[in-house]
Amino acid sequence: MKSFLAGLGIGVGLGLLFAPMSGEETRENIKDRASDLADQARGIAEQAREAVGEGRERIRNTFQAIKGGVQSTTSAATGTSGSSVNG
């Protein structure tokens, strides 16, 4: 009988140690995790906006360089010094 009561006591003690969180703790944990995920999503969205802006700027610069090269090639071919091809 003593070993049964000792086992019961140990079982109850371990049960209390490893019991799941209370409802309030669980809700708080979920709220904290949701907040962390929202912060991460905002950070990722900001990084994406920055990457798109940088890509757009690189494309714009490349286009301007190509446009300038075409204009100077056209000017050299036609013997004009103006920036307008039709002028």
C-alpha distances in whole Angstrom, upper triangle without the diagonal:
4,5,5,6,9,10,10,12,14,15,16,18,20,21,23,24,26,26,30,32,33,36,38,37,38,41,42,42,44,46,47,47,49,51,51,52,55,56,56,58,61,61,62,64,66,66,67,70,71,71,73,76,76,77,79,81,81,83,85,86,87,89,91,92,93,95,97,97,99,101,102,103,104,107,107,108,111,112,111,109,108,104,105,105,108,110
4,5,5,6,9,10,10,12,14,15,16,18,20,21,23,24,25,29,31,32,35,37,36,37,41,41,40,43,45,45,45,48,50,50,51,54,55,55,57,59,60,60,63,65,65,66,69,70,70,72,74,75,76,78,80,80,82,84,85,85,88,90,90,91,94,95,96,97,100,101,101,103,105,106,107,109,111,110,108,106,103,104,104,107,108
4,5,5,6,8,10,10,12,14,15,16,18,20,21,22,23,27,30,31,34,36,35,36,39,40,39,41,44,43,43,46,48,48,49,52,53,53,55,57,57,58,61,62,62,64,66,67,67,70,72,72,73,76,77,77,79,81,82,83,85,87,88,89,91,92,93,94,97,98,98,100,103,103,104,107,108,107,105,104,100,101,102,104,106
4,5,5,6,9,10,10,12,14,15,16,18,20,21,22,25,28,29,32,34,33,34,37,38,37,39,42,42,42,45,47,46,47,50,51,51,53,56,56,57,59,61,61,62,65,66,66,68,71,71,72,74,76,76,78,80,81,82,84,86,87,88,90,92,92,93,96,97,98,99,102,102,103,106,107,106,104,103,99,100,100,103,105
4,5,5,6,9,10,10,12,14,15,16,18,20,20,24,26,27,30,32,31,32,36,36,36,38,41,41,41,44,45,45,46,49,50,50,52,55,55,56,58,60,60,62,64,66,66,68,70,71,72,74,76,76,78,80,81,82,84,86,86,87,89,91,92,93,96,97,97,99,101,102,103,105,107,106,104,102,99,100,100,102,104
4,5,5,6,8,10,11,12,14,15,17,18,20,23,26,27,30,32,31,32,35,36,35,37,40,39,39,42,44,44,45,48,49,49,51,53,54,54,57,59,59,60,63,64,64,66,68,69,70,72,74,74,76,78,79,80,82,84,84,85,88,89,90,91,94,95,95,97,99,100,101,103,105,104,102,100,97,98,98,101,103
4,5,5,6,9,10,10,12,14,15,16,17,21,24,25,29,31,29,30,33,34,33,35,38,38,37,40,42,42,43,46,47,47,49,51,52,52,55,57,57,58,61,62,62,64,66,67,67,70,72,72,73,76,77,77,79,81,82,83,85,87,87,89,91,92,93,95,97,98,99,101,102,101,99,98,94,95,96,98,100
4,5,5,6,9,10,10,12,14,15,16,19,22,23,26,28,27,28,31,32,31,33,36,36,36,39,41,41,42,45,46,46,48,50,51,51,54,56,56,57,60,61,61,63,66,66,67,69,71,71,73,75,76,77,79,81,82,83,85,87,87,89,91,92,93,95,97,98,99,101,102,101,99,98,94,95,95,97,99
4,5,5,6,9,10,11,12,14,15,19,21,22,25,27,26,27,30,31,30,32,35,35,35,38,40,39,41,44,45,45,47,49,50,50,53,55,55,56,59,60,60,63,65,65,66,69,70,71,72,74,76,76,78,80,81,82,84,86,87,88,90,91,92,94,96,97,98,100,101,100,98,97,93,94,95,97,99
4,6,5,6,8,10,11,12,14,18,20,21,25,27,25,26,29,30,29,31,34,33,33,36,38,38,39,42,43,43,45,47,47,48,51,52,53,54,57,58,58,60,62,63,64,66,68,68,70,72,73,73,76,78,78,79,82,83,84,85,88,89,89,91,93,94,95,97,99,98,96,94,91,92,92,95,96
4,5,5,6,9,10,10,12,15,18,19,23,25,23,24,27,28,27,29,32,32,32,34,36,36,37,40,41,41,43,46,46,47,49,51,51,52,55,56,56,58,61,61,62,64,66,66,68,70,71,72,74,76,77,78,80,82,82,84,86,87,88,90,92,93,94,96,97,96,94,93,89,90,91,93,95
4,5,5,6,9,10,10,14,16,17,20,22,21,22,25,26,25,27,30,30,30,33,35,35,36,39,40,40,42,45,45,46,48,50,51,52,54,56,56,58,60,61,62,64,66,66,68,70,71,72,74,76,77,78,80,81,82,84,86,87,88,90,92,93,94,96,97,96,94,92,89,90,90,92,94
4,5,5,6,9,10,14,15,17,20,22,20,21,25,25,24,27,29,29,29,32,34,34,35,38,39,39,41,43,44,45,47,49,49,51,53,54,55,57,59,59,60,63,64,65,66,69,70,70,72,74,75,76,78,80,81,82,84,86,87,88,90,91,92,94,96,94,92,91,87,88,89,91,93
4,5,5,6,8,12,14,16,20,22,19,20,24,24,23,25,28,27,27,30,32,32,33,36,37,37,39,41,41,42,45,46,47,48,51,52,52,54,56,57,58,60,62,62,64,66,67,68,70,72,72,74,76,77,78,80,82,83,84,85,87,88,90,92,93,92,90,88,85,86,86,89,90
4,5,5,6,9,12,14,17,19,17,18,21,22,21,23,26,26,26,29,31,30,32,34,36,36,38,40,41,41,44,45,46,47,50,51,51,53,55,56,57,59,61,61,63,65,66,67,69,71,72,73,75,77,77,79,81,82,83,85,87,88,89,91,92,91,89,88,84,85,85,87,89
4,6,5,9,10,12,15,17,15,16,20,20,19,22,24,24,25,27,29,29,31,33,34,35,37,39,39,40,43,44,45,46,49,50,50,53,54,55,56,59,60,61,62,64,66,67,68,70,71,72,74,76,77,78,80,82,83,84,86,87,89,90,92,90,88,87,83,84,85,87,89
4,6,9,10,13,16,17,15,16,20,20,18,21,24,23,23,26,28,27,29,32,32,33,35,37,37,38,41,42,43,44,47,48,48,50,52,53,54,56,58,58,60,62,63,64,66,68,69,70,72,74,75,76,78,79,80,82,84,85,86,88,89,88,86,85,81,82,83,85,87
4,6,9,12,15,17,14,14,18,19,17,19,22,22,21,24,26,26,27,30,31,31,33,35,36,36,39,40,41,42,45,46,46,48,50,51,52,54,56,56,58,60,61,62,64,66,67,68,70,72,72,74,76,77,78,80,82,83,84,86,87,86,84,82,79,80,81,83,84
4,7,9,12,14,12,12,16,17,15,17,20,21,21,23,25,25,26,29,30,30,32,35,35,36,38,40,41,42,44,46,46,48,50,51,52,54,56,57,58,60,62,62,64,66,67,68,70,72,73,74,76,78,78,80,82,83,84,86,88,86,84,83,79,80,80,82,84
4,7,9,11,9,9,12,14,12,14,17,17,17,20,22,22,23,25,27,27,29,31,32,33,35,37,38,39,41,43,43,45,47,48,49,51,53,53,55,57,58,59,61,63,64,65,67,69,70,71,73,74,75,77,79,80,81,83,84,83,81,79,76,76,77,79,81
4,7,8,6,6,10,10,9,12,14,15,15,17,19,20,21,23,25,25,27,29,30,31,33,35,36,37,39,41,42,43,45,46,47,49,51,52,54,55,57,58,60,61,63,64,65,67,68,70,72,73,74,76,77,79,80,82,83,81,79,78,74,75,76,77,79
4,5,5,6,9,10,10,12,14,15,16,18,20,21,22,24,26,27,28,30,32,33,34,36,37,39,41,42,43,45,47,48,49,51,53,54,55,57,58,60,61,63,64,65,67,69,70,71,73,75,76,77,79,81,82,83,85,83,81,79,75,76,77,79,80
4,5,5,6,9,10,10,12,14,15,16,18,20,21,22,24,26,27,28,30,31,33,35,36,37,39,41,42,43,45,46,47,49,51,52,53,55,57,58,59,61,63,64,65,67,68,70,71,73,74,75,77,79,80,81,83,81,79,77,73,74,75,76,78
4,5,5,6,9,10,11,12,14,15,16,18,20,21,23,24,26,27,29,30,31,33,35,36,37,39,41,42,43,45,46,48,50,51,52,54,56,57,58,60,61,63,64,66,67,69,70,72,73,74,76,78,79,80,82,80,78,75,72,72,74,75,77
4,5,5,6,9,10,10,12,14,15,16,18,20,21,23,24,26,27,29,30,32,33,34,36,38,39,41,42,43,45,46,48,49,51,52,54,55,57,58,60,61,63,64,66,67,69,70,72,73,75,76,77,79,80,78,76,74,71,71,73,74,76
4,5,5,6,9,10,11,12,14,15,16,18,20,21,22,24,26,27,28,30,32,33,34,36,37,39,41,42,43,45,47,48,49,51,52,54,55,57,58,59,61,63,64,65,67,69,70,71,73,74,76,77,78,77,75,73,69,70,71,72,74
4,5,5,6,9,10,10,12,14,15,16,18,20,21,22,24,26,27,28,30,31,33,35,36,37,39,41,42,43,45,46,48,49,51,52,53,55,57,58,59,61,63,64,65,67,68,69,71,73,74,75,77,75,73,71,67,68,69,70,72
4,5,5,6,9,10,10,12,14,15,16,18,20,21,23,24,26,27,29,30,32,33,35,36,38,39,41,42,44,45,46,48,50,51,52,54,56,57,58,60,61,63,64,66,67,68,70,72,73,74,76,74,72,70,66,67,68,70,71
4,5,5,6,9,10,11,12,14,15,17,18,20,21,23,24,26,27,29,30,32,33,35,36,38,39,41,42,43,45,47,48,49,51,53,54,55,57,58,60,61,63,64,66,67,69,70,71,73,74,73,70,69,65,66,67,69,70
4,5,5,6,9,10,10,12,14,15,16,18,20,21,22,24,26,27,28,30,31,33,34,36,37,39,40,42,43,45,46,48,49,51,52,53,55,57,58,59,61,63,64,65,67,68,69,71,72,71,69,67,63,64,65,66,68
4,6,5,6,9,10,10,12,14,15,16,18,20,21,23,24,26,27,29,30,31,33,35,36,37,39,41,42,43,45,46,48,49,51,52,53,55,57,58,59,61,63,64,65,67,68,70,71,69,67,65,61,62,63,65,66
4,5,5,6,9,10,11,12,14,15,17,18,20,21,23,24,26,27,29,30,32,33,35,36,38,39,41,42,44,45,47,48,50,51,52,54,56,57,58,60,61,63,64,66,67,69,70,68,66,64,60,61,62,64,66
4,5,5,6,9,10,10,12,14,15,16,18,20,21,22,24,26,27,28,30,32,33,34,36,37,39,40,42,43,45,46,48,49,51,52,54,55,57,58,59,61,63,64,65,67,68,66,64,63,59,60,61,63,64
4,5,5,6,9,10,10,12,14,15,16,18,20,21,22,24,26,27,29,30,31,33,35,36,37,39,41,42,43,45,46,48,49,51,52,53,55,57,58,59,61,63,64,65,66,65,63,61,57,58,59,60,62
4,5,5,6,9,10,11,12,14,15,17,18,20,21,23,24,26,27,29,30,32,33,35,36,37,39,41,42,43,45,47,48,49,51,52,54,56,57,58,60,61,63,64,65,63,61,59,56,56,58,59,61
4,5,5,6,9,10,11,12,14,15,17,18,20,21,23,24,26,27,29,30,32,33,35,36,38,39,41,42,44,45,46,48,49,51,52,54,55,57,58,60,61,63,64,62,60,58,55,55,57,59,60
4,5,5,6,9,10,10,12,14,15,16,18,20,21,22,24,26,27,28,30,31,33,34,36,37,39,40,42,43,44,46,48,49,51,52,53,55,56,58,59,61,62,60,58,57,53,54,55,56,58
4,5,5,6,9,10,10,12,14,15,16,18,20,21,23,24,26,27,29,30,31,33,35,36,37,39,41,42,43,45,46,48,49,51,52,53,55,57,58,59,61,59,57,55,51,52,53,54,56
4,5,5,6,9,10,11,12,14,15,17,18,20,21,23,24,26,27,29,30,32,33,35,36,38,39,41,42,43,45,47,48,50,51,52,54,55,57,58,59,57,55,53,50,51,52,54,55
4,5,5,6,9,10,11,12,14,15,16,18,20,21,22,24,26,27,28,30,32,33,34,36,37,39,40,42,43,45,46,48,49,51,52,54,55,57,58,56,54,52,49,50,51,53,54
4,5,5,6,9,10,10,12,14,15,16,18,20,21,22,24,26,27,28,30,31,33,34,36,37,38,40,42,43,45,46,48,49,51,52,53,55,56,54,53,51,47,48,48,50,52
4,5,5,6,9,10,11,12,14,15,16,18,20,21,23,24,26,27,29,30,31,33,35,36,37,39,41,42,43,45,46,48,49,51,52,53,55,53,51,49,45,46,47,49,50
4,5,5,6,9,10,11,12,14,15,17,18,20,21,23,24,26,27,29,30,32,33,35,36,37,39,41,42,44,45,46,48,49,51,52,53,52,49,48,44,45,46,48,50
4,5,5,6,9,10,10,12,14,15,16,18,20,21,22,24,26,27,28,30,31,33,34,36,37,39,40,42,43,44,46,48,49,50,52,50,48,46,43,44,45,47,48
4,5,5,6,9,10,11,12,14,15,16,18,20,21,22,24,26,27,29,30,31,33,34,36,37,39,41,42,43,45,46,47,49,50,48,46,44,41,41,42,44,46
4,5,5,6,9,10,11,12,14,15,17,18,20,21,23,24,26,27,29,30,31,33,35,36,37,39,41,42,43,45,46,48,49,47,45,43,39,40,41,43,45
4,5,5,6,9,10,10,12,14,15,16,18,20,21,22,24,26,27,28,30,31,33,34,36,37,39,40,42,43,45,46,47,46,44,42,38,39,40,43,44
4,5,5,6,9,10,10,12,14,15,16,18,20,21,22,24,26,27,28,30,31,33,34,36,37,38,40,42,43,44,46,44,42,40,37,38,39,41,42
4,5,5,6,9,10,10,12,14,15,16,18,20,21,22,24,26,27,28,30,31,33,35,36,37,39,40,42,43,44,42,40,38,35,35,37,39,40
4,5,5,6,9,10,11,12,14,15,16,18,20,21,23,24,25,27,29,30,31,33,34,36,37,39,40,42,43,41,39,37,33,35,36,38,39
4,5,5,6,9,10,11,12,14,15,16,18,20,21,22,24,26,27,28,30,32,33,34,36,37,39,40,41,40,38,36,33,34,35,37,39
4,5,5,6,9,10,10,12,14,15,16,18,20,21,22,24,26,27,28,30,31,32,34,36,37,38,40,38,36,34,31,32,32,35,36
4,5,5,6,9,10,10,12,14,15,16,18,20,21,22,24,26,27,29,30,31,33,34,36,37,38,36,34,32,29,30,31,33,34
4,5,5,6,9,10,11,12,14,15,16,18,20,21,23,24,26,27,28,30,31,33,34,36,37,35,33,32,28,29,31,33,34
4,5,5,6,9,10,10,12,14,15,16,18,20,21,22,24,26,27,28,30,31,33,34,36,34,32,31,27,28,29,31,33
4,5,5,6,9,10,10,12,14,15,16,18,20,21,22,24,26,27,28,30,31,32,34,32,30,28,25,26,26,29,30
4,5,5,6,9,10,10,12,14,15,16,18,20,21,22,24,25,27,28,30,31,32,30,28,27,23,24,26,28,29
4,5,5,6,9,10,11,12,14,15,16,18,20,21,22,24,26,27,28,30,31,30,28,26,23,24,25,28,29
4,5,5,6,9,10,10,12,14,15,16,18,20,21,22,24,26,27,28,30,28,27,25,22,22,23,26,27
4,5,5,6,9,10,10,12,14,15,16,18,20,21,22,24,25,27,28,26,24,22,19,20,21,23,25
4,5,5,6,9,10,10,12,14,15,16,18,20,21,22,24,26,26,25,23,21,18,20,21,24,25
4,5,5,6,8,10,11,12,14,15,16,18,20,21,22,24,25,24,23,22,18,20,20,23,25
4,5,5,6,8,10,10,12,14,15,16,18,20,21,22,24,22,21,19,16,17,17,20,22
4,5,5,6,9,10,10,12,14,15,16,18,20,21,22,20,18,17,13,15,16,19,20
4,5,5,6,9,10,11,12,14,15,16,18,20,21,19,18,17,14,16,16,20,21
4,5,5,6,9,10,10,12,14,15,16,18,19,19,18,17,14,15,15,18,20
4,5,5,6,9,10,10,12,14,15,16,18,16,15,14,11,11,11,15,16
4,5,5,6,9,10,10,12,14,15,16,14,13,12,9,11,12,15,16
4,5,5,6,8,10,11,12,14,15,14,13,13,11,13,13,16,17
4,6,5,6,8,10,10,12,14,13,13,13,10,11,10,13,15
4,5,5,6,8,10,10,12,10,10,9,7,8,7,11,12
4,5,5,6,8,10,10,9,8,9,8,10,10,13,14
4,5,5,6,9,10,10,11,12,11,12,10,14,15
4,5,5,6,8,8,9,10,9,9,7,10,12
4,5,5,6,5,6,7,8,9,7,10,11
4,6,5,7,8,10,11,12,11,14,14
4,6,8,10,12,13,13,11,13,14
4,6,9,10,12,11,9,11,11
4,7,9,12,12,11,13,12
4,6,8,9,9,10,9
4,7,9,10,12,10
4,6,8,9,7
4,6,9,8
4,5,5
4,6
4
